[in-house]
């Protein structure tokens, strides 16, 4: 994370809070960085177009087009725009969440796939004017859809100890790198033995599996910025487009084309 101390932010939504919901529409250019901050409300961040990276204390979330990330109230997060992004944010007050959830509310940050219904509900909030009764109905159904939505496999759990963080950052900085664990561990100031023991304990993934996920997360970012699957495979050092496709499917459960088509 680029910052250390989160700054409380009380963004004024484009609409007044009605039925516990406020919304904000913004366009950001590629490379824009929203520094680490937190809100007193929960936030649903939807990528209408473009790809974002959302960083929280838990890890890093890739948010490709047509996905959304749920950030509970007071959870610190930073956002980086990996392309030109059309962002649609929904701020959910605590009383709305308490009153509106039909299914259990997500207690942790997560990226979710947006069903056609959820996408329609997110965008419907930006209609103007929106009658109070319609606002209440949209809010209640939207909250229920968020709670029921399946998590999307675009999460990079980050380790906690300083040595393992340095090791992870070495991989993130060069996802196509050929250096083996011994070389990376030395670069991070640790040992292969410590890495083999601590990395799985802190991320719930072996280092090999985590490194593969880092490559696929980098691939999602490249494809989100317009690169083809073939170009992405070459950029990230895969032996062939077929090998890249197999690795992509092993992490996300979908082909690159299927992933971006929803």
Secondary structure as GFF3:
##gff-version 3
##sequence-region A 1 262
A	DSSP	beta_strand	7	8	.	.	.	ID=ss1
A	DSSP	beta_strand	21	28	.	.	.	ID=ss2
A	DSSP	beta_strand	33	38	.	.	.	ID=ss3
A	DSSP	beta_strand	42	49	.	.	.	ID=ss4
A	DSSP	beta_strand	52	56	.	.	.	ID=ss5
A	DSSP	beta_strand	59	63	.	.	.	ID=ss6
A	DSSP	beta_strand	67	71	.	.	.	ID=ss7
A	DSSP	beta_strand	77	81	.	.	.	ID=ss8
A	DSSP	beta_strand	85	92	.	.	.	ID=ss9
A	DSSP	alpha_helix	94	100	.	.	.	ID=ss10
A	DSSP	beta_strand	110	113	.	.	.	ID=ss11
A	DSSP	alpha_helix	116	124	.	.	.	ID=ss12
A	DSSP	alpha_helix	132	148	.	.	.	ID=ss13
A	DSSP	beta_strand	155	157	.	.	.	ID=ss14
A	DSSP	alpha_helix	162	173	.	.	.	ID=ss15
A	DSSP	alpha_helix	181	188	.	.	.	ID=ss16
A	DSSP	alpha_helix	192	203	.	.	.	ID=ss17
A	DSSP	alpha_helix	207	224	.	.	.	ID=ss18
A	DSSP	alpha_helix	229	235	.	.	.	ID=ss19
A	DSSP	alpha_helix	241	252	.	.	.	ID=ss20
A	DSSP	alpha_helix	256	260	.	.	.	ID=ss21
###
